[in-house]
Amino acid sequence: MKAYFSVEAACILPLVLGVQVLLVYGMFFLYDRCLLEQDVAWWVTDGTSDCARTGEEMVGAVRKQASGFDWDRLLACRPGEWDIKASLGKLSAEVESRVEVPFSGLAKWTGGDGWRIRASHSCVSLSPALTVRACRKLLDALEK
């Protein structure tokens, strides 16, 4: 009877530990993705906050903030590549990074060298004067 439990434990224990490692890595992946999404949204929103900025100034503001990004605070993510664009008062930024797969044999099943994280956000810079005028026109139209 003792040998039966030994064989069962030898088969089940590696499976249980493998599932736990994958769950923890999945949590690392989600944590890193949330941080990247949050930071990209913050930078783009901050880059469009001043209505007097040109497209180059907005891109420069986001690049300055992105250059100071601390990749060490992410748990499993490798540094990625940034793509920042501005056109006609619209600013968009995207970062793509990878989380390495915990087991080397799992890499061939996932289709590459890791799980891809892509965070993107876009925002439109509004002019306060144009916004007030549009609101007044809307209120006048509703009163008629």
N, C-alpha and C positions, 0 to 999 in steps of 0.2 A: 504494500500500500504506500510505503514511503517513496518508492521509486516512481510511482504514478504521479505523485505531487511534484516531484523534482522535474520530470519531463514536462508536465503542464506549466510549471513556473518558467522553465527554460524557453518554452514557446511563446507564452503570453507576455512575459515581462519585457522583452525587446519591443514587441508591438505597442505596449502601453507607453513605454518611454519614448518611442518614436512619435507617437501621436501627441504626447505632451510637448515634445520639442517643436513639432510643427505648429501646435497651437500657440506656443510662446512666440515663435517667429512670426506667425500671423498677427499677433498683437503688436509686435515691433513694427511690422509693415504698416498697420493701421495708424499707429502712433506717429510714425514718421510722415505718413501721408497727410494726416491732420495738421501737423506742424507746418509742412510745406504749403498746404492750401491756405492756412491762416496767414502766414507771412506774405505770400504772393498777393492775397487780397488786400492786406494792410498796405503794402508798398504801392500797389496800383491806385488804391483809393487816396492815399496820401499824395501820390504824384499828380492826381487830377484835382486836388483840393483848391489850388490857386488858379482862378480863372484867367489870370493874365499870362500864364505860361504858354510858350510855344511847344510844338511837338518835340523838338530837340531838348528843351529844358525838362519836359516831363520824363522823357527817356533817360536823361542824365540823372534826374532825381532818383528814379527807380534803380538805375545801375549803381549809383552810389550806395544806396541801402543794400542792394544785393551783394555788393563786393564785401560788405562787412558781415555777411551772414555766417554764423558760427555752425559749421557742419558737424562739429564735435558734439553738439547737444542732441543730435539725432542718434538713435540707438543702433540701427543696422544699415543705414543708407549711405551710399557712396556719393561724393560730389557729382553734380550733374551739370547740364548745359542750359544756359538761359537764352530765351528768345523774347526780346522786348521790342514792341512796335508802337508807333503813334501815327495817327492820321486824322485830320479834321476834328481835333478835340477829343478823339477816342484813343485811349491808351490800353494796350493789352500786353500781358506778360505770361510766359509759360516756362516752367522748369521741368526737366525730365531727369530722373535719376533711377538707380537700381538698388534693390536689396538682394544681397547674395543668398543663394539657396543654401539651406543648412546642410544638406547631404549632397555629395557630388553626384551620386547616381540619380538623384531627383532632377538634376539640371536638364538631362536629356528629355524627360517627360514634360517639363515646363516650357520647352522650346527655346532655351538660351542659357545665358549665364546668370540669370536672376529674375526677380519679379520687378516689373517696371512700375514706377510711380510717376504720374504726370499731373502736375498742378497748374491750373491756368485761371486767369481772371481778367476781365476787361471792365473798363469804366469810362464814362463820358464826362468830360469837363463841362460844367454848366456855367453860363454867365448869369450872375444874379439879376442884372438889369433885364435880360431877355426872359428869365423865369418870371419875374414880377409882371412884365408886360403880358406874357402868355396867361398868367393867372387872372389878370384884370380883364383880358378879352374873354376868358371863359366865364367869369362872373357876370360880365355884361351880357353875354349870350344866354346865360341861365335866367337872368332877370327879365329878358324879353319874352 
